[in-house]
Amino acid sequence: MNSLVGKARWTGALAVAAALLLTGTGVGAARAEPAPGVPNGTAVGWRALGLAVSPEGTKAYVVAADRSGGRTPVVLRTVDLRSGAVVAELPLAEDGDAGKPVVSQDGRRLYVVVADRLVAVDTVAGAVLSRTPAPEQPRPADWTPGALTGLAVSPDGSKVYAGQNGPAGDGQGVRPGRVLVFGTDPGAFTGTLPLRGYGVGGFALQAGGATGYVATDLGVEHLDTTTAVPTPLLPVERLGATGELAASPDGLRVYALGIQASAGTGYAIGTVTNTARPVFTFATAPADLHYVSVSPDGGRLYLLKDSWTPQASVLAYSTATDTAVPGETLTGFGLDGVSAAAVVPGGHTLLVAGIRGQGSYLRTVAL
């Protein structure tokens, strides 16, 4: 296990921002404490594309691309966090790319975008339940449909929300994106909500799942998610283009990472006032910032910086003072770059997945 510089107060989730926090569900009551993993990391494929942790904290789900001739098959690998061994492999697609997976609150379902399809997995049976293409997107002839982006699962597991970028025409401009609603029973898309922005990023559900926020290149849109199809509320004021989102446990704030002209800036959205203010700004933009997340006690904001370099680090900010906590910065992961990260429920183990040499590895680091 590679040692880390600094200390951490991580008591919850990091790319549970890509998994648990973005589902709006939180962690289940049974919290297993995994033993340290394989010292040099567990091989998880050619390129790790996304990472999620089971609610009880005993398994990691790694979505990876392999190499097979001229193709890149996409595979879901399940890693036992007590032994560090890969205990299951499930092919998801013969070729293509994939996004960040999300896990339902009961841990029985995993959802991930693979190419242009939403793939649903039964994590108990280790089987693919469905590969559902996005519904036809209205667009002019010869325009390309927008890619599926961020996912979130409703607290009761009955719906999956998927962002979709707007369609684009070669040299002819773009059109607005949308939110798709996938009903887990019957396993089909059941509704769509047009958005103002073209580019659609992360989706964050507040505690209880009654409202949600979706990031776009025109700001953050506030949605009522109690209806069959989300209903637009007022957009968040004083906020530009954003990418990733994470909600605080008390439901009073949603944190957003700026993109484009706002790259390098993090914002706190007050859910009562529906307004945003900057929390931090890096002097050297554009900054490579990802996996924004809030600790379960709400006291820390975490994000990954310089992820695609050996100098990748996890930064901590105090949510009470909106200031950095340098003594809690984590670095030295022993990888050439980090493509996914997660804190195991219980808060004492950090998982990072990334490239080293010709493959990707999942590393377990004690906090």
N, C-alpha and C positions, 0 to 999 in steps of 0.2 A: 504494500500500500504506500502510495507516495504521500509524503507529509505535506501539510498545507501551512502557509504563512498566515499568521493571525489567528483569531478565534471567531466563533460565531454563536449567535443566539437563535439559530434557526429552530423554530418549534413547529414548522409546518411545511409549506409547499413552495416549490420554485417552478418547475414546469409541470407541477400539478397546475401551474398557470396554463399549460397546454392540455392538462388532463383534469385533475379534480377541481381546482378553483374555477376553471372556466366552465365546468359543468354546473356550477352553482350548488354543489352538493355537500362538500366537506368530507371529513374522514369518518369512517364507521367506528363503533365503540370498541371492537376487538382490534387491538394494536399490537402486532407481533414485533419484537425487536430483532432484526436480522443480524446474524453473525457477520464478521468481516468477509468480504468476497475474495476472489482469487487475487493475490498480491499484484500481479502485472495486468490484471483485467481479464474479462471474459470476452473471447472473440464472438462478435455478433454479426459479422458479414463484411461485405466490401465497404459499404457506406451506411452508417446509422442515420435514418431520416427523422425518427421521432421516438419518443419515450413516454411511457405512462407507468404508474405504480398501482397495484391492487389496493383497495381500501384498507385491508388488514395488514398491508406492508410486507407480505412474504414473497411477492412475485413482481418482477419488472417485465413489461411488455415492450420489446424493441422492434420497431418497424425498420427494416433494412433493405437496401438494394444489394443484390449479388451480381456477379458477372458470369455470363454464360455465352461465349462467342460474342456476337454483336448485340446481344440483348442484356437487359438489366432486370431480372426477375425480382419482384417485391415479395418479401417473406416476413411474417410475424414470428419472432422468437421469444419464447417465455423463459426467463431466467429465474431460478430458485435463489433468492437472496440469502438463504442460510448456507448453501453450499457453493454458490457462484456458478453453478452448472446450468447449461441450456437444457431444459427438460421437455421442450416441445417446439416444433417448427410447423408453421402453417403457411403454405403458399397463398398469396393474395392475388397476384397477377403475373402473367408470363413476361411482361415488359412494362416499363413506365416509371413514374415517380409517385411519391406519396407525401402526405402531410403529417401533422401531429395527431396522434390518437387521443381519444377521450374515453373514459370509463364511466359506466353508470354507477350510481351510489351503492347498489347492492353488489357490484363487482361482477355481475353475470354477463354483461355485454360490453363490448368494445367497438368503437366506431372510428373509421379513418377514411380519409379521401385518398383514393388510388386512381391516378389519371383523372378521368371525368366521371368517376363513379363513387358513390358512398357505399363503403363495405361495412356490413354488420357481422360481428363475430360473437359466437357463443363461447365465452372463455372457460366454461365448465366442460363442455363437450369437446372444445378445441376444434370447432368447425365454423366455416363461413355460412352464415344464414342467408345473406343476399348480397348482390352487387348491383346497385340501383343507379342507373344513369340519371343525371339531372333532367328535369322536364324541359321540353323545348323552350328556348329563350327567344322571345320575339326580337327580330333583327332584320335589317335589309338583306337582300340576296348577296351572297359571297362574303358576308361578314362572319367573323369567327365567334362562337359562343365564349362567354367568360369562364375562367377557371373557378372551380369550387375552392373555398378558402377555409376560414376558421369554423370550428364546430363547438357546440355546447349541448349538454343533455339536461332536460328538465329534471327537477328533483325527484319526481315520481317515475322517471324513466319512460314516460309515454311519448315524448317528443325529442327529436334531435333538430337543432337549428343549425343550418349551414349557410354561410355567406357565399355569394357568387359574384364575381366581378362582372361589370357590364360588357356587352359585346363590343368588338372593335372591327373597324374596316381599315384596310391597308391605305393609309394616307387620307382617310375620310373621317377621322375623329373617333369618338367613343360615345357610348350611351350609358345611363345609370345602371348600377348593379342591383342586387336584390337579396333578400333573406328567403331561404326555402325552409319549409317545415316538413320534416319526415316523421310520419306516424309509425312508431315501432310495432304497433299492431293495427293495421295489417302489413306493415313493412313496405310502405310506399310514401312518396311525396304527396302531401295533402293540401298544400297551400303555398302561396308566394306573397311577399311584400316588397314592392318596389322601393328603392332608396334614392336619396338625392345624389350621392356620390357614385363615381364609376368604380374606383378601387375599394374593395371590401376587405377589412382585416379581421381583428379579433372580435369575439363575442363574450360578454361577461354578464352573468345573471346575479342579481342581488340575492341575499339570503332569503330563502323561501321561494324564490323563483317567480315572484309576481311581476317584476319588471326586469328589463334587460337593456344593455347598451351595446351598440355595434359601431365599430370604428370604420371610417371611410376617409377617402382623400379630401372630403369637404368637411371633416369634423366628426363628431360622435353623435349618433342618433339615439334617443331615448325611446324605448318601446314598452307598451303594456303587453305582457306575455300571458295574461290570464285568459285570453281569447284563443279560439282555434287557430287563427292566424294573428300574429302580433299586430297591435294597433299603434301607429305612430303617436308619440307625445311630442312635446316641444324639444327641438334639438338643443344640445348643450351650447350655451353662449360662450363667446370669446375663446374659441378653440379651433385650430387649423387642422391640417391633415394628420391623421393618427393611424397607427398600425395595431399594436398589441394592447390588451386591456386586462385588468385584474381588479376584482371587487374586494373591499375590506370586509372582515367578518361581521362587523356591526351594521353593515349596509349603508353607512353614512358617506362613504367615499368610493369612487372608482378611479383607478390610476391608469393613465394612458401614456404610451410612448409616441412622441412626435415622429413624423416622417417628412420627406421632401424638404421644404424650407424650414420645417420645425424639427428636423433630425437633431438628436442630441439633447432634446428637452423632454422632461417628464412632467406630466400635469396631474393635479388632483382635482377631480370633479366632485363638487358638493352635491349629493343627491337630493338634498332638501331645496337648495337654491337653483340647481341645474346650471351652475356656472363653474368655470375652470380657472385654475391659477397655476403658474409654474412651480414645481417643487425643486427641480435642478436643471441646470443647463451646462453642457460641456463646451469649453471654449473652442475646441477643435472639432467642428462639424464637417462632414457627417460622421457621427459616432456609431460604431457597431454595437448596438444595444439590443438585447433580446430577453425573453422569458421574464418579463416583469411579474412580480408576485408579492403577496402580502402574507406575513406570518399570521397564524391563527389567532394570536393574541392582539393582532393589529398594531404592534409596536414597531415593526420593521417593514420597510419596502426593499425588495431585493431585485437585482437585475444582473444579467451576464454581459460583460463588456469584452470586446475584442475576441469574439468567440472563435473565429477562424484563424487564430494564431496560437503559437505555444505560450503566449503571455495571457491567455484568457483568464479572466478573474471574475469573481462574484462580488458585487458591491452591496453595501448595506446603508440604508438611510433611516434615520429616526422619523417616524410619522408624527411625533409630537412636536418636533422642532424643525422639520424639513431640512435637516442637515445630514451630511455624510458622517458615517461612523467608521473612520479608517481602520481602527483596531479590529474590526470584524470582517475586513476584506479577506477573501479566500483566493489563493492562486497556487500555481505549481501542481497542475493536474497530471503532468507526465504524458500529455497528448499533443499532437501537432495542431489540433484545433478541436473545439467542442461544438457538436451539432445538436445536442439535447442534454437536458439536466433535470433532476427531480430530487426532492427531499422525501425520504421514506417516512410515512406516518410514525410519529414518535419523536421526530426531530433530531435524532442523533446520528443519522447516516445520510450522506449526500451521494447521489448517483450522477455520474457524468458519462456521456457516450460521445466518442469522437474518433478522429483519424489518428493512427500511428503507423507510419510506413505504408504498406499496401493494404491494410485492413482497418476495421473499426473495432473498438473495444469499449466495454462497459466497465467502469471503474467504481469501486466502492470506497468511500472515504469517511472515516469517523470524524464527527464534529465535536 
